[in-house]
Each structure stands twice: as structure tokens, then as C-alpha cells.
Amino acid sequence: MVFKVTRTQHVLAVDDFDAEVAYFVEELGFTEYNRVDGWSFLHLGDFWLMVGDCRGEKPARETGNHSWFAYVNCEGIDELYSRYRARRVLIKEPIADKPWGMREFLVETPEGHRIKFGQALH
């Protein structure tokens, strides 16, 4: 069998498990499809995520640039951006066309994890 990546899944450690999972579901639009032993398993389309209950750990916002954890290539970025603005999601960088051929914006969770969404300019 030839090696093949079939899916990536990001893993986040969070201090306030219930609040962070609720934020991903209610504000960012993720679906929680399983929860077991301090782990929440979520997805937003093909963006897969595991959130772990790690109380007492340093929050992402205190790790500087290490709080970046995902770049999500997507379609329909303007619709997503509008939805997030209406939900008052913390947008750290507004949507903009970049010279490297992407239309991007950056969001941050309450604990400081940063996610950049980007769509290729055609």
C-alpha cells in the first residue's frame, strides 16, 4: 500500500473546556460529533479538530506566535467572514486580498488560539 494522507486533525489544549467547545460550536459553527474522557471531537466541513481539557496549562494567548495553529483553505470566504462578524467573533485581521494570491482573515478564540482562513484569488 502506498502512503497517503487522508485527513489532518488539529489538537488543542484548553483551560476552560466547556467554554472553548461552546465557542467553537456556537460562534465558529463547528459540529461536535463525539465527546469522551475530556476530549471533544469537532469539525467544520473538512476542518477536523480535537479539543482537550487541560486545566491549569498556559493559555494560548500567552504563547505569542505559538498560538497560531491552523491555516484553513476554503471557498465562500466572504460569506464566512460576514457570518463571523454578525456573531461578533474576535477578528484579529480583517478580510483582505494579499499579494501572494489569497483573500484572508484571522480569528482568535477566547483562550487565544489563532486560525487564519484563506481563499485563492482567481
KAURQUI-V937750 format. One record per backbone hydrogen bond with DSSP energy under -1.0 kcal/mol. CO is the residue of the C=O (numbers start at 1). NH is the residue of the N-H. If there is no record, write none. Layout:
# KAURQUI-V937750
co = (CO/CO)
nh = (NH/NH)
This chain:
# KAURQUI-V937750
co = (10/12/14/16/17/18/19/20/21/22/23/23/24/31/34/36/38/39/40/41/41/42/43/44/47/48/49/50/51/52/54/59/60/63/64/65/67/70/72/76/77/78/79/80/81/82/83/84/85/90/93/96/98/101/102/103/104/105/106/106/107/109/111/113/114/114/115/116/117/118/119)
nh = (50/52/54/20/21/22/23/24/25/26/27/28/30/43/41/39/53/36/51/33/34/49/31/47/44/10/42/12/40/14/57/62/63/66/67/68/114/116/118/80/81/82/83/84/85/86/87/89/88/108/106/104/101/121/98/119/96/117/92/93/115/112/61/109/69/70/107/72/105/74/103)
